[in-house]
Amino acid sequence: MNDKEINAMQVLGDKILLNIDQVSRLTGVRKSTLRYWEKTFNEFLQPNRTGSKRREYSFSDVEKIESIKKLLEEEHLTNQGVKLRLGAVSHSAASN
């Protein structure tokens, strides 16, 4: 995601919801991988579901996906390492 896309999404906040295809194109993460991450990191990544069970991702979901992608690809953490890191981030954010 480039800076312009990030700024536009921040302005819109969580008002706009994206489908899995849009999130896949935006983040560069395959749709099958997004579905896998939803199951693997379900404590952190829980997109909304429509009445027809389609996924709807908010801006905060996209930020989480970008974080997971970075931790896996750039920092080479395991799934367990990602869970620990995301858990530490969410605990420190909750205590502030």
LUMNUTI-565066 format. One record per residue: x, y, z of N, C-alpha, C, CB in turn; residue in three letters; residue number from 0. Coordinates in Angstrom, 1 decimal, always signed. Glycine has a CB too. Layout:
# residues N
{r {X Y Z} {X Y Z} {X Y Z} {X Y Z} 'ALA' NUM} ...
# end
This chain:
# residues 96
{r {+0.9 -1.2 +0.0} {+0.0 +0.0 +0.0} {+0.9 +1.2 +0.0} {-1.0 +0.0 +1.2} 'MET' 0} {r {+0.6 +2.2 -0.8} {+1.4 +3.4 -0.9} {+0.8 +4.4 +0.1} {+1.5 +4.0 -2.3} 'ASN' 1} {r {+1.6 +5.5 +0.3} {+1.2 +6.6 +1.3} {-0.2 +7.2 +0.9} {+2.2 +7.6 +1.4} 'ASP' 2} {r {-0.4 +7.4 -0.3} {-1.7 +8.0 -0.8} {-2.9 +7.1 -0.4} {-1.6 +8.3 -2.3} 'LYS' 3} {r {-2.7 +5.8 -0.7} {-3.8 +4.9 -0.3} {-4.0 +4.8 +1.2} {-3.5 +3.5 -0.9} 'GLU' 4} {r {-3.0 +4.8 +1.9} {-3.1 +4.8 +3.4} {-3.8 +6.1 +3.9} {-1.7 +4.7 +4.0} 'ILE' 5} {r {-3.4 +7.2 +3.4} {-4.0 +8.5 +3.8} {-5.5 +8.5 +3.5} {-3.3 +9.7 +3.2} 'ASN' 6} {r {-5.8 +8.0 +2.3} {-7.2 +8.0 +1.9} {-8.1 +7.1 +2.8} {-7.4 +7.6 +0.4} 'ALA' 7} {r {-7.5 +6.0 +3.1} {-8.2 +5.1 +4.0} {-8.4 +5.6 +5.4} {-7.5 +3.7 +4.0} 'MET' 8} {r {-7.3 +6.3 +5.9} {-7.4 +6.9 +7.3} {-8.5 +8.0 +7.3} {-6.0 +7.5 +7.7} 'GLN' 9} {r {-8.6 +8.7 +6.3} {-9.6 +9.8 +6.2} {-11.0 +9.1 +6.3} {-9.5 +10.6 +5.0} 'VAL' 10} {r {-11.2 +8.0 +5.6} {-12.5 +7.4 +5.5} {-12.7 +6.5 +6.8} {-12.6 +6.5 +4.3} 'LEU' 11} {r {-11.7 +6.1 +7.5} {-11.8 +5.4 +8.7} {-12.5 +4.0 +8.5} {-12.6 +6.1 +9.7} 'GLY' 12} {r {-13.3 +3.6 +9.4} {-13.9 +2.3 +9.3} {-15.3 +2.4 +8.7} {-14.0 +1.7 +10.7} 'ASP' 13} {r {-15.6 +3.5 +8.0} {-16.9 +3.7 +7.4} {-17.0 +2.8 +6.2} {-17.2 +5.1 +7.1} 'LYS' 14} {r {-15.9 +2.6 +5.5} {-16.0 +1.9 +4.2} {-15.5 +0.5 +4.5} {-15.1 +2.5 +3.1} 'ILE' 15} {r {-16.2 -0.5 +4.0} {-15.8 -1.9 +4.2} {-15.5 -2.4 +2.8} {-17.0 -2.7 +4.8} 'LEU' 16} {r {-14.4 -3.2 +2.8} {-13.9 -3.8 +1.5} {-14.1 -5.3 +1.5} {-12.4 -3.5 +1.4} 'LEU' 17} {r {-14.3 -5.8 +0.3} {-14.5 -7.2 +0.2} {-13.1 -7.9 +0.0} {-15.4 -7.6 -1.1} 'ASN' 18} {r {-13.1 -9.2 +0.1} {-11.8 -9.9 +0.1} {-11.0 -9.7 -1.2} {-12.1 -11.4 +0.3} 'ILE' 19} {r {-11.7 -9.6 -2.3} {-11.0 -9.3 -3.5} {-10.2 -8.0 -3.5} {-11.9 -9.4 -4.7} 'ASP' 20} {r {-10.9 -6.9 -3.0} {-10.3 -5.6 -2.9} {-9.2 -5.6 -1.9} {-11.4 -4.6 -2.4} 'GLN' 21} {r {-9.3 -6.3 -0.8} {-8.2 -6.4 +0.2} {-7.0 -7.1 -0.4} {-8.7 -7.0 +1.5} 'VAL' 22} {r {-7.3 -8.2 -1.1} {-6.2 -8.9 -1.7} {-5.4 -8.1 -2.7} {-6.8 -10.1 -2.4} 'SER' 23} {r {-6.1 -7.3 -3.5} {-5.4 -6.4 -4.5} {-4.7 -5.3 -3.7} {-6.4 -5.9 -5.5} 'ARG' 24} {r {-5.3 -4.8 -2.7} {-4.7 -3.7 -2.0} {-3.4 -4.1 -1.2} {-5.7 -3.1 -1.0} 'LEU' 25} {r {-3.4 -5.3 -0.6} {-2.3 -5.7 +0.2} {-1.3 -6.6 -0.5} {-2.9 -6.4 +1.4} 'THR' 26} {r {-1.8 -7.2 -1.6} {-0.9 -8.1 -2.3} {-0.9 -9.5 -1.6} {+0.5 -7.6 -2.3} 'GLY' 27} {r {-1.9 -9.8 -0.8} {-2.0 -11.1 -0.1} {-3.1 -11.9 -0.8} {-2.3 -10.9 +1.4} 'VAL' 28} {r {-2.8 -13.1 -1.2} {-3.8 -13.9 -1.9} {-5.1 -14.1 -1.1} {-3.2 -15.3 -2.3} 'ARG' 29} {r {-6.2 -14.3 -1.7} {-7.5 -14.5 -1.0} {-7.4 -15.7 -0.2} {-8.6 -14.6 -2.0} 'LYS' 30} {r {-6.8 -16.8 -0.7} {-6.8 -18.0 +0.1} {-5.9 -17.8 +1.4} {-6.2 -19.2 -0.7} 'SER' 31} {r {-4.9 -17.0 +1.2} {-4.0 -16.7 +2.4} {-4.8 -15.9 +3.4} {-2.8 -16.0 +2.0} 'THR' 32} {r {-5.6 -14.9 +2.9} {-6.4 -14.1 +3.9} {-7.4 -15.0 +4.6} {-7.2 -13.0 +3.1} 'LEU' 33} {r {-8.0 -16.0 +4.0} {-8.9 -16.9 +4.6} {-8.2 -17.7 +5.7} {-9.6 -17.8 +3.6} 'ARG' 34} {r {-7.0 -18.2 +5.3} {-6.1 -19.0 +6.2} {-5.8 -18.1 +7.4} {-4.9 -19.5 +5.5} 'TYR' 35} {r {-5.3 -16.9 +7.2} {-4.9 -16.0 +8.3} {-6.1 -15.7 +9.2} {-4.4 -14.7 +7.8} 'TRP' 36} {r {-7.3 -15.6 +8.7} {-8.5 -15.4 +9.5} {-8.7 -16.5 +10.5} {-9.8 -15.2 +8.6} 'GLU' 37} {r {-8.4 -17.8 +10.0} {-8.5 -18.9 +10.9} {-7.4 -19.0 +11.9} {-8.6 -20.2 +10.1} 'LYS' 38} {r {-6.2 -18.7 +11.4} {-5.0 -18.9 +12.2} {-4.8 -17.8 +13.3} {-3.7 -18.9 +11.3} 'THR' 39} {r {-5.2 -16.6 +12.9} {-5.0 -15.4 +13.8} {-6.4 -14.9 +14.2} {-4.2 -14.3 +13.1} 'PHE' 40} {r {-7.3 -15.8 +14.5} {-8.7 -15.4 +14.7} {-8.9 -14.5 +16.0} {-9.5 -16.6 +14.9} 'ASN' 41} {r {-7.9 -14.4 +16.9} {-7.9 -13.5 +18.0} {-7.8 -12.1 +17.6} {-6.9 -13.9 +19.1} 'GLU' 42} {r {-7.1 -11.9 +16.4} {-6.8 -10.5 +16.0} {-7.5 -10.1 +14.7} {-5.3 -10.5 +15.7} 'PHE' 43} {r {-7.8 -11.1 +13.8} {-8.4 -10.7 +12.5} {-9.7 -11.4 +12.4} {-7.4 -11.2 +11.4} 'LEU' 44} {r {-10.8 -10.6 +12.5} {-12.1 -11.0 +12.4} {-13.0 -10.1 +11.6} {-12.8 -11.2 +13.8} 'GLN' 45} {r {-12.9 -10.2 +10.3} {-13.7 -9.3 +9.4} {-15.2 -9.5 +9.7} {-13.4 -9.6 +7.9} 'PRO' 46} {r {-15.9 -8.5 +9.4} {-17.4 -8.6 +9.5} {-17.9 -9.6 +8.4} {-18.1 -7.2 +9.4} 'ASN' 47} {r {-19.1 -10.1 +8.7} {-19.7 -11.0 +7.7} {-21.1 -10.4 +7.3} {-19.9 -12.5 +8.2} 'ARG' 48} {r {-21.4 -10.5 +6.1} {-22.8 -10.0 +5.6} {-23.7 -11.2 +5.9} {-22.8 -9.7 +4.1} 'THR' 49} {r {-25.0 -10.9 +5.6} {-26.0 -11.9 +5.8} {-25.8 -13.1 +4.9} {-27.4 -11.4 +5.5} 'GLY' 50} {r {-25.1 -12.9 +3.8} {-24.8 -14.0 +2.9} {-23.4 -14.6 +3.1} {-24.8 -13.5 +1.4} 'SER' 51} {r {-22.8 -14.2 +4.3} {-21.5 -14.8 +4.8} {-20.3 -14.2 +4.1} {-21.5 -16.3 +4.7} 'LYS' 52} {r {-20.4 -13.2 +3.3} {-19.3 -12.6 +2.6} {-18.5 -11.8 +3.7} {-19.7 -11.7 +1.4} 'ARG' 53} {r {-17.2 -11.8 +3.5} {-16.3 -11.0 +4.4} {-16.3 -9.5 +4.0} {-14.9 -11.6 +4.4} 'ARG' 54} {r {-16.3 -8.7 +5.0} {-16.2 -7.2 +4.8} {-15.1 -6.8 +5.8} {-17.5 -6.5 +5.1} 'GLU' 55} {r {-14.0 -6.2 +5.2} {-12.8 -5.8 +5.9} {-12.9 -4.3 +6.2} {-11.6 -6.2 +5.2} 'TYR' 56} {r {-12.6 -3.9 +7.4} {-12.5 -2.5 +7.8} {-11.0 -2.0 +7.6} {-13.0 -2.2 +9.2} 'SER' 57} {r {-10.8 -0.7 +7.7} {-9.4 -0.2 +7.7} {-8.5 -0.8 +8.7} {-9.4 +1.3 +7.8} 'PHE' 58} {r {-9.1 -1.0 +9.9} {-8.3 -1.7 +11.0} {-7.9 -3.1 +10.6} {-9.0 -1.6 +12.3} 'SER' 59} {r {-8.8 -3.8 +9.9} {-8.5 -5.2 +9.5} {-7.4 -5.1 +8.5} {-9.8 -5.8 +8.8} 'ASP' 60} {r {-7.4 -4.2 +7.6} {-6.4 -4.1 +6.6} {-5.0 -3.8 +7.2} {-6.7 -2.9 +5.5} 'VAL' 61} {r {-5.0 -2.9 +8.3} {-3.8 -2.6 +9.0} {-3.3 -3.9 +9.7} {-4.1 -1.5 +10.1} 'GLU' 62} {r {-4.2 -4.7 +10.2} {-3.7 -6.0 +10.9} {-3.1 -6.9 +9.8} {-4.9 -6.6 +11.6} 'LYS' 63} {r {-3.7 -7.0 +8.7} {-3.2 -7.8 +7.6} {-1.8 -7.3 +7.2} {-4.2 -7.8 +6.4} 'ILE' 64} {r {-1.6 -6.0 +7.0} {-0.3 -5.5 +6.7} {+0.7 -5.9 +7.8} {-0.4 -4.0 +6.5} 'GLU' 65} {r {+0.3 -5.8 +9.1} {+1.2 -6.2 +10.2} {+1.5 -7.6 +10.1} {+0.5 -5.8 +11.5} 'SER' 66} {r {+0.6 -8.5 +9.9} {+0.8 -9.9 +9.8} {+1.8 -10.2 +8.7} {-0.5 -10.7 +9.6} 'ILE' 67} {r {+1.5 -9.6 +7.5} {+2.3 -9.8 +6.3} {+3.8 -9.4 +6.6} {+1.8 -9.0 +5.2} 'LYS' 68} {r {+4.0 -8.2 +7.3} {+5.3 -7.8 +7.6} {+6.0 -8.7 +8.6} {+5.2 -6.3 +8.2} 'LYS' 69} {r {+5.3 -9.2 +9.6} {+5.9 -10.0 +10.6} {+6.3 -11.4 +9.9} {+4.9 -10.3 +11.7} 'LEU' 70} {r {+5.5 -11.9 +9.0} {+5.8 -13.2 +8.4} {+6.9 -13.0 +7.3} {+4.6 -13.7 +7.8} 'LEU' 71} {r {+6.8 -12.0 +6.5} {+7.7 -11.9 +5.3} {+9.0 -11.2 +5.6} {+7.0 -11.2 +4.2} 'GLU' 72} {r {+8.9 -10.1 +6.4} {+10.1 -9.3 +6.7} {+10.9 -9.7 +7.9} {+9.8 -7.9 +6.7} 'GLU' 73} {r {+10.1 -10.1 +9.0} {+10.8 -10.5 +10.2} {+10.9 -12.0 +10.4} {+10.0 -9.9 +11.4} 'GLU' 74} {r {+10.3 -12.7 +9.4} {+10.4 -14.2 +9.3} {+10.0 -14.9 +10.6} {+11.9 -14.5 +9.0} 'HIS' 75} {r {+8.9 -14.3 +11.2} {+8.4 -15.0 +12.4} {+7.5 -16.2 +12.0} {+7.6 -14.0 +13.3} 'LEU' 76} {r {+7.4 -17.1 +12.9} {+6.4 -18.2 +12.7} {+5.0 -17.7 +13.0} {+6.8 -19.5 +13.6} 'THR' 77} {r {+4.0 -18.5 +12.8} {+2.7 -18.2 +13.1} {+2.6 -17.9 +14.6} {+1.7 -19.3 +12.7} 'ASN' 78} {r {+3.2 -18.7 +15.4} {+3.2 -18.6 +16.9} {+3.9 -17.3 +17.3} {+3.9 -19.8 +17.6} 'GLN' 79} {r {+5.0 -16.9 +16.6} {+5.7 -15.7 +16.9} {+4.8 -14.5 +16.5} {+7.0 -15.6 +16.1} 'GLY' 80} {r {+4.1 -14.6 +15.4} {+3.2 -13.5 +15.0} {+2.1 -13.3 +16.1} {+2.5 -13.8 +13.7} 'VAL' 81} {r {+1.5 -14.4 +16.6} {+0.5 -14.4 +17.6} {+1.1 -13.7 +18.9} {+0.0 -15.8 +18.0} 'LYS' 82} {r {+2.3 -14.1 +19.3} {+2.9 -13.5 +20.5} {+3.1 -12.0 +20.3} {+4.2 -14.2 +20.8} 'LEU' 83} {r {+3.6 -11.6 +19.1} {+3.9 -10.2 +18.9} {+2.6 -9.4 +18.8} {+4.7 -10.1 +17.5} 'ARG' 84} {r {+1.6 -9.9 +18.1} {+0.3 -9.2 +18.1} {-0.4 -9.2 +19.4} {-0.6 -9.9 +17.0} 'LEU' 85} {r {-0.2 -10.2 +20.2} {-0.7 -10.2 +21.5} {-0.1 -9.2 +22.4} {-0.6 -11.6 +22.2} 'GLY' 86} {r {+1.2 -9.0 +22.3} {+2.0 -8.0 +23.0} {+1.6 -6.6 +22.6} {+3.5 -8.2 +22.9} 'ALA' 87} {r {+1.3 -6.4 +21.4} {+0.9 -5.1 +20.9} {-0.5 -4.8 +21.4} {+0.9 -5.1 +19.3} 'VAL' 88} {r {-1.4 -5.8 +21.3} {-2.8 -5.5 +21.8} {-2.8 -5.3 +23.3} {-3.7 -6.6 +21.3} 'SER' 89} {r {-2.0 -6.0 +24.0} {-2.0 -5.9 +25.5} {-1.4 -4.5 +25.9} {-1.2 -7.0 +26.2} 'HIS' 90} {r {-0.4 -4.1 +25.2} {+0.2 -2.8 +25.5} {-0.7 -1.6 +25.1} {+1.6 -2.6 +24.8} 'SER' 91} {r {-1.5 -1.8 +24.0} {-2.4 -0.8 +23.6} {-3.6 -0.7 +24.6} {-2.9 -1.1 +22.2} 'ALA' 92} {r {-4.0 -1.9 +25.1} {-5.1 -1.9 +26.1} {-4.7 -1.3 +27.4} {-5.5 -3.3 +26.3} 'ALA' 93} {r {-3.4 -1.4 +27.8} {-3.0 -0.8 +29.1} {-2.8 +0.7 +29.0} {-1.8 -1.5 +29.5} 'SER' 94} {r {-2.7 +1.3 +27.8} {-2.5 +2.7 +27.7} {-3.8 +3.5 +27.9} {-1.9 +3.1 +26.4} 'ASN' 95} 
# end
